[in-house]
Structures are given as C-alpha cells and as structure tokens.
Amino acid sequence: DANGWYYSEQCIRILLFTDNPGLGVARIRRLPASVCNSYRIRELIHYLGLCRAPEAAAFLGELPDRHDVLQHCMPEYIQALAACRQHPCRAALLTMLDQLLTGQITDGDLRWRTTCALADAVAAVAATDESVYEEIESRCLTEHGPEARATLLSVLEKLDPQRSAVMVCALLDDQADKSLLNTAMRVIENALIYKVTAET
C-alpha cells in the first residue's frame, strides 16, 4: 500500500547516504517490477544521482535500454546522470543522446521529454567536462538526418554560445532542412550578442 511504500522508500534513501550505500543500491535492484515500472521509482532515481557510491553510478549506467522503467522517470533519470560525477553516468548520458539521434526512442511524448531534459543535462556536464564538447562536435560532423540535427540543435542552444556557433556551421550544410534554420540562426545570433557584450 501507499504507506508501506513510503516507509520502504525512506529506508532506502537513508541507506544510500550511510557508510554502506551499496546496500541501498542492492535493495533498489531487488524492487519488484510493479515499483520500477511506475512513478514510484522517480524519487529513488533522483537520490541515486546524488549518491557518490560507485554502485549507484553503475546502476544508473545500466538503465539507458530500460525504456519500460524510464518512461515513468525520464527527466529525473537524465538529471540524475548529470548530477552524478562518475564515468558510467557520463557514458549513459551520451548513450541517451545517441538513442535520440538514431531513432531508438520512438514514442513521441517520451522523445520530446528526453530531448528537453537532455539538452539541459549535457550543458551542465559540458561546463566541467571538456570531453563532452568533443563528443557533441563529432556528432555534428556525422549526423545528417533532420530529426538527429534537430536534436543536436536543441543541445547546442544550451551550450557555450561561441562554441555552439562553430558546431552549428559544422552541423548544417546546403542540404539542411529549412525548418532547422531558425534554431540555427538563433544559436549564431546568441554567439554574436555574447561576443559584442564581452567586448564592450
């Protein structure tokens, strides 16, 4: 029942921040599908992102292919990946981006929610991790489909304006879908405004 789950959730949250956080992660791994495949998993995903235990990062890093779980907590999951400062979560964040770029997330609503959350998360991670810029730049050079380009433009809008403008030029060419040009011009205009402001 609701009260029983509330107390169970509180106990797991406490375990995640004790001297043995791996025990809390182990408890999460044993949760039944009725919990994992529902809104009830949202809070635990959030706290896993704040937990600094390697076991928590490993668990989060295993979830990109679990769309049955993520459909109930996609924004919370992506925020947790950004909050975690360990390699499995950074890798999972890029995996989620690649799933969008390759059309593996087909549900329209889930795709939209993933794109919105991912743009902010990638920007937050890129602020302290130069390798993320390199990963985004490499995708701008190779992605040609309109949906993939639209997704990358959503991410570029959130990144450093001047660096984003350069990547926009790499992303778009004379074959680019005209529907993308407004977003592309907005990114370039932001870069110009940033430069003028910095020099005055």
Sequence and secondary structure as in RCSB ss.txt:
>XXXX:A:sequence
DANGWYYSEQCIRILLFTDNPGLGVARIRRLPASVCNSYRIRELIHYLGLCRAPEAAAFLGELPDRHDVLQHCMP
EYIQALAACRQHPCRAALLTMLDQLLTGQITDGDLRWRTTCALADAVAAVAATDESVYEEIESRCLTEHGPEARA
TLLSVLEKLDPQRSAVMVCALLDDQADKSLLNTAMRVIENALIYKVTAET
>XXXX:A:secstr
 HHHHHHHHHHHHHHHTSS HHHHHHHHHT  HHHHTSGGGHHHHHHHHH   HHHHHHHHT TT HHHHTTTHH
HHHHHHHH  SHHHHHHHHHHHHHHHTT    HHHHHHHHHHHHHHHHHHHTT HHHHHHHHHHHHH  SHHHHH
HHHHHHTTS HHHHHHHHHHH  TTS GGGHHHHHHHHHHHHHHHHHHH 
